[in-house]
C-alpha cells in the first residue's frame, strides 16, 4: 500500500505540470481505485473523458461514478444514450 501512496504522490505532482497527460491521469485513477479513494478516481476519470471523449473512457467514468456512490451522475450519463426507441436489452448492456 505504501508503494501505491508514493506512486500517487509522484504522479499527482507530475499531473500538476502536465494536466492534459491522459496516461498520467489514467494511472492516477487506477491507483486511487486500488486504494479505495473512489471519489478521486472518478474525478480523474472525468478529466480523462473530457480530454478523450470516447466510449471506453465514458464506460470507465460511469463505473467510477457508481463505485464512488455518485449514482445520479452515472445515471444521467447513461440516460443521454437512451431514447424511447432504445430496446431494453441494449439499456441493460450499458
MIPALUM-342750 format. One record per atom (N, C-alpha, C, O, CB): atom name; x, y, z; residue number from 1. Coordinates in steps of 0.2 Angstrom, whole numbers. Glycine has a CB too. Layout:
N
 name  east north    up resi
   CA     X     Y     Z  NUM
...
This chain:
94
 name  east north    up resi
    N     4    -6     0    1
   CA     0     0     0    1
    C     4     6     0    1
    O     3    11    -3    1
   CB    -5     0     6    1
    N    10     6     3    2
   CA    14    12     4    2
    C    17    14    -3    2
    O    18    19    -5    2
   CB    20    11     9    2
    N    19     8    -7    3
   CA    21     9   -14    3
    C    16    13   -18    3
    O    18    18   -22    3
   CB    23     3   -17    3
    N     9    11   -17    4
   CA     4    15   -21    4
    C     3    22   -19    4
    O     2    26   -23    4
   CB    -3    11   -20    4
    N     4    23   -12    5
   CA     4    30   -10    5
    C     9    34   -13    5
    O     8    40   -14    5
   CB     4    30    -2    5
    N    15    31   -13    6
   CA    21    35   -15    6
    C    20    36   -23    6
    O    22    42   -25    6
   CB    28    31   -14    6
    N    18    31   -27    7
   CA    17    32   -34    7
    C    12    38   -35    7
    O    12    42   -40    7
   CB    15    26   -37    7
    N     6    38   -31    8
   CA     1    43   -32    8
    C     4    50   -31    8
    O     2    54   -35    8
   CB    -5    41   -27    8
    N     8    50   -26    9
   CA    11    57   -24    9
    C    15    59   -30    9
    O    15    65   -32    9
   CB    15    57   -18    9
    N    19    55   -33   10
   CA    23    57   -38   10
    C    19    59   -45   10
    O    21    64   -48   10
   CB    28    51   -40   10
    N    14    55   -46   11
   CA    10    56   -52   11
    C     6    62   -51   11
    O     5    66   -56   11
   CB     5    50   -53   11
    N     4    64   -45   12
   CA     0    70   -44   12
    C     4    76   -45   12
    O     2    81   -48   12
   CB    -3    70   -36   12
    N    10    76   -43   13
   CA    15    81   -44   13
    C    16    82   -52   13
    O    16    88   -55   13
   CB    22    80   -41   13
    N    17    76   -55   14
   CA    18    76   -62   14
    C    11    79   -66   14
    O    12    83   -71   14
   CB    19    69   -65   14
    N     5    77   -63   15
   CA    -1    79   -67   15
    C    -2    87   -66   15
    O    -6    90   -70   15
   CB    -7    75   -64   15
    N     1    90   -61   16
   CA     0    97   -60   16
    C     4   101   -65   16
    O     2   106   -68   16
   CB     3    99   -53   16
    N    10    98   -68   17
   CA    13   101   -73   17
    C    11    99   -80   17
    O    11   103   -85   17
   CB    21    99   -73   17
    N     8    93   -80   18
   CA     5    90   -87   18
    C    -2    88   -86   18
    O    -3    82   -86   18
   CB    10    84   -89   18
    N    -6    93   -85   19
   CA   -13    91   -83   19
    C   -17    88   -89   19
    O   -23    87   -88   19
   CB   -17    98   -81   19
    N   -14    88   -95   20
   CA   -18    85  -101   20
    C   -15    78  -103   20
    O   -16    76  -108   20
   CB   -18    90  -107   20
    N   -11    76   -99   21
   CA    -7    69  -100   21
    C   -12    63   -98   21
    O   -13    62   -92   21
   CB     0    69   -96   21
    N   -15    61  -103   22
   CA   -20    55  -101   22
    C   -17    49   -98   22
    O   -21    46   -93   22
   CB   -24    53  -108   22
    N   -11    48  -100   23
   CA    -8    42   -97   23
    C    -7    43   -89   23
    O    -8    38   -85   23
   CB    -1    40  -100   23
    N    -5    49   -87   24
   CA    -4    50   -80   24
    C   -11    50   -77   24
    O   -11    47   -71   24
   CB     0    57   -79   24
    N   -16    53   -79   25
   CA   -22    53   -76   25
    C   -25    46   -76   25
    O   -28    45   -71   25
   CB   -27    58   -80   25
    N   -24    42   -81   26
   CA   -27    35   -80   26
    C   -23    31   -75   26
    O   -27    28   -71   26
   CB   -26    32   -87   26
    N   -17    32   -74   27
   CA   -13    29   -69   27
    C   -15    31   -62   27
    O   -16    27   -57   27
   CB    -5    30   -69   27
    N   -17    38   -61   28
   CA   -19    40   -55   28
    C   -26    38   -53   28
    O   -27    36   -48   28
   CB   -19    48   -55   28
    N   -30    37   -58   29
   CA   -37    34   -57   29
    C   -36    27   -55   29
    O   -40    25   -50   29
   CB   -41    35   -64   29
    N   -32    23   -58   30
   CA   -31    16   -56   30
    C   -29    16   -49   30
    O   -31    11   -45   30
   CB   -27    13   -61   30
    N   -24    20   -47   31
   CA   -21    19   -41   31
    C   -26    21   -35   31
    O   -27    18   -30   31
   CB   -15    24   -40   31
    N   -30    27   -37   32
   CA   -35    29   -32   32
    C   -40    23   -31   32
    O   -42    22   -25   32
   CB   -38    35   -34   32
    N   -42    20   -36   33
   CA   -47    15   -36   33
    C   -44     9   -32   33
    O   -48     6   -27   33
   CB   -48    12   -43   33
    N   -38     7   -33   34
   CA   -35     2   -29   34
    C   -34     3   -21   34
    O   -35    -2   -17   34
   CB   -28     0   -32   34
    N   -33     9   -20   35
   CA   -33    11   -13   35
    C   -39    13   -10   35
    O   -40    15    -4   35
   CB   -28    17   -11   35
    N   -45    13   -14   36
   CA   -51    14   -11   36
    C   -54    21   -11   36
    O   -59    23    -8   36
   CB   -52    12    -4   36
    N   -50    26   -14   37
   CA   -52    33   -15   37
    C   -56    33   -21   37
    O   -54    36   -26   37
   CB   -46    37   -15   37
    N   -62    31   -21   38
   CA   -66    31   -27   38
    C   -69    38   -30   38
    O   -69    39   -36   38
   CB   -72    27   -26   38
    N   -70    42   -25   39
   CA   -71    49   -27   39
    C   -66    52   -31   39
    O   -67    55   -36   39
   CB   -73    53   -21   39
    N   -60    52   -29   40
   CA   -54    55   -33   40
    C   -53    51   -39   40
    O   -51    54   -44   40
   CB   -48    55   -29   40
    N   -54    44   -39   41
   CA   -54    41   -45   41
    C   -59    43   -51   41
    O   -57    44   -56   41
   CB   -55    33   -44   41
    N   -65    44   -48   42
   CA   -70    47   -53   42
    C   -68    54   -55   42
    O   -69    55   -61   42
   CB   -77    47   -49   42
    N   -65    58   -51   43
   CA   -63    65   -53   43
    C   -58    64   -59   43
    O   -58    68   -64   43
   CB   -60    69   -47   43
    N   -53    59   -58   44
   CA   -48    58   -64   44
    C   -51    56   -70   44
    O   -49    57   -75   44
   CB   -42    54   -61   44
    N   -56    51   -69   45
   CA   -59    48   -75   45
    C   -63    54   -79   45
    O   -64    53   -85   45
   CB   -64    43   -73   45
    N   -66    58   -75   46
   CA   -70    64   -78   46
    C   -65    68   -83   46
    O   -66    70   -88   46
   CB   -73    69   -73   46
    N   -59    69   -80   47
   CA   -54    73   -84   47
    C   -52    69   -90   47
    O   -51    72   -95   47
   CB   -48    74   -79   47
    N   -51    63   -89   48
   CA   -49    59   -95   48
    C   -54    59  -100   48
    O   -53    60  -106   48
   CB   -48    51   -93   48
    N   -61    58   -98   49
   CA   -66    58  -103   49
    C   -67    65  -106   49
    O   -69    66  -112   49
   CB   -73    57  -100   49
    N   -65    71  -103   50
   CA   -66    77  -106   50
    C   -60    78  -111   50
    O   -61    81  -116   50
   CB   -65    83  -100   50
    N   -54    75  -110   51
   CA   -49    75  -115   51
    C   -50    71  -120   51
    O   -48    72  -126   51
   CB   -42    74  -111   51
    N   -52    65  -119   52
   CA   -53    60  -124   52
    C   -60    57  -123   52
    O   -61    52  -120   52
   CB   -48    54  -124   52
    N   -65    60  -126   53
   CA   -72    58  -126   53
    C   -74    52  -130   53
    O   -78    52  -135   53
   CB   -77    64  -127   53
    N   -71    46  -129   54
   CA   -73    40  -132   54
    C   -77    35  -128   54
    O   -77    36  -122   54
   CB   -66    37  -135   54
    N   -80    31  -131   55
   CA   -84    26  -127   55
    C   -81    22  -121   55
    O   -84    22  -116   55
   CB   -87    21  -132   55
    N   -75    20  -122   56
   CA   -72    16  -117   56
    C   -70    21  -111   56
    O   -71    18  -105   56
   CB   -65    13  -120   56
    N   -68    27  -112   57
   CA   -67    31  -107   57
    C   -74    33  -103   57
    O   -74    34   -97   57
   CB   -64    38  -109   57
    N   -79    34  -107   58
   CA   -86    35  -104   58
    C   -88    29  -100   58
    O   -91    30   -94   58
   CB   -91    37  -110   58
    N   -87    23  -102   59
   CA   -89    17   -98   59
    C   -85    17   -92   59
    O   -88    15   -86   59
   CB   -88    11  -102   59
    N   -78    19   -92   60
   CA   -74    19   -86   60
    C   -77    24   -81   60
    O   -77    23   -75   60
   CB   -67    20   -88   60
    N   -79    30   -84   61
   CA   -81    35   -80   61
    C   -88    33   -76   61
    O   -88    34   -70   61
   CB   -82    41   -84   61
    N   -92    30   -80   62
   CA   -98    28   -77   62
    C   -97    23   -71   62
    O  -100    24   -66   62
   CB  -103    25   -82   62
    N   -93    18   -72   63
   CA   -91    13   -67   63
    C   -88    17   -61   63
    O   -90    15   -55   63
   CB   -87     8   -70   63
    N   -84    22   -62   64
   CA   -80    25   -57   64
    C   -85    29   -53   64
    O   -85    29   -47   64
   CB   -75    30   -60   64
    N   -90    32   -56   65
   CA   -95    36   -53   65
    C  -100    32   -49   65
    O  -101    33   -43   65
   CB  -100    40   -58   65
    N  -101    26   -51   66
   CA  -105    21   -47   66
    C  -101    19   -41   66
    O  -104    18   -36   66
   CB  -107    15   -52   66
    N   -95    17   -42   67
   CA   -91    15   -36   67
    C   -90    20   -31   67
    O   -90    19   -25   67
   CB   -84    13   -38   67
    N   -90    27   -33   68
   CA   -90    32   -29   68
    C   -97    34   -25   68
    O   -97    39   -21   68
   CB   -87    38   -32   68
    N  -102    31   -27   69
   CA  -109    32   -25   69
    C  -112    38   -28   69
    O  -117    41   -26   69
   CB  -108    33   -17   69
    N  -109    40   -34   70
   CA  -112    46   -37   70
    C  -117    43   -43   70
    O  -116    44   -49   70
   CB  -107    50   -41   70
    N  -122    40   -40   71
   CA  -127    36   -44   71
    C  -131    41   -49   71
    O  -132    39   -55   71
   CB  -132    32   -40   71
    N  -133    47   -47   72
   CA  -137    51   -51   72
    C  -133    54   -57   72
    O  -135    54   -63   72
   CB  -139    57   -47   72
    N  -127    55   -56   73
   CA  -122    57   -61   73
    C  -121    52   -66   73
    O  -121    53   -72   73
   CB  -116    60   -59   73
    N  -120    46   -64   74
   CA  -119    40   -68   74
    C  -125    38   -72   74
    O  -125    37   -78   74
   CB  -117    34   -64   74
    N  -131    39   -69   75
   CA  -137    38   -72   75
    C  -139    43   -78   75
    O  -141    41   -83   75
   CB  -143    38   -67   75
    N  -137    49   -76   76
   CA  -138    54   -81   76
    C  -134    53   -87   76
    O  -136    54   -93   76
   CB  -136    61   -78   76
    N  -127    51   -86   77
   CA  -123    49   -92   77
    C  -126    43   -96   77
    O  -126    43  -102   77
   CB  -116    47   -90   77
    N  -129    38   -93   78
   CA  -132    33   -96   78
    C  -138    35  -100   78
    O  -139    33  -106   78
   CB  -134    27   -91   78
    N  -142    39   -97   79
   CA  -148    41  -100   79
    C  -147    46  -106   79
    O  -152    46  -110   79
   CB  -153    45   -95   79
    N  -142    49  -107   80
   CA  -140    53  -113   80
    C  -140    48  -119   80
    O  -141    51  -125   80
   CB  -134    56  -112   80
    N  -139    42  -118   81
   CA  -139    37  -124   81
    C  -146    33  -125   81
    O  -146    29  -129   81
   CB  -134    32  -123   81
    N  -150    34  -120   82
   CA  -157    31  -120   82
    C  -162    35  -123   82
    O  -163    41  -120   82
   CB  -158    28  -113   82
    N  -166    33  -128   83
   CA  -172    36  -130   83
    C  -178    31  -130   83
    O  -177    26  -128   83
   CB  -171    39  -138   83
    N  -184    34  -132   84
   CA  -190    30  -131   84
    C  -189    23  -136   84
    O  -193    19  -135   84
   CB  -196    34  -133   84
    N  -185    24  -141   85
   CA  -185    18  -146   85
    C  -179    13  -144   85
    O  -178     8  -147   85
   CB  -183    20  -153   85
    N  -175    14  -138   86
   CA  -170    10  -136   86
    C  -172     4  -133   86
    O  -176     4  -129   86
   CB  -165    14  -131   86
    N  -170    -2  -136   87
   CA  -173    -9  -133   87
    C  -170   -10  -126   87
    O  -164    -8  -125   87
   CB  -170   -14  -138   87
    N  -174   -13  -122   88
   CA  -172   -14  -115   88
    C  -166   -18  -115   88
    O  -162   -17  -110   88
   CB  -178   -18  -112   88
    N  -165   -23  -119   89
   CA  -158   -27  -119   89
    C  -152   -22  -120   89
    O  -147   -23  -117   89
   CB  -158   -32  -124   89
    N  -153   -17  -124   90
   CA  -147   -13  -125   90
    C  -146    -8  -119   90
    O  -140    -7  -117   90
   CB  -149    -8  -132   90
    N  -151    -6  -116   91
   CA  -151    -2  -110   91
    C  -147    -6  -105   91
    O  -143    -3  -101   91
   CB  -157     0  -107   91
    N  -149   -12  -104   92
   CA  -146   -16   -98   92
    C  -138   -18  -100   92
    O  -135   -19   -95   92
   CB  -149   -23   -98   92
    N  -136   -17  -106   93
   CA  -129   -18  -108   93
    C  -125   -12  -106   93
    O  -119   -13  -107   93
   CB  -128   -21  -115   93
    N  -128    -6  -105   94
   CA  -124     0  -105   94
    C  -121     0   -98   94
    O  -117     5   -96   94
   CB  -129     6  -105   94
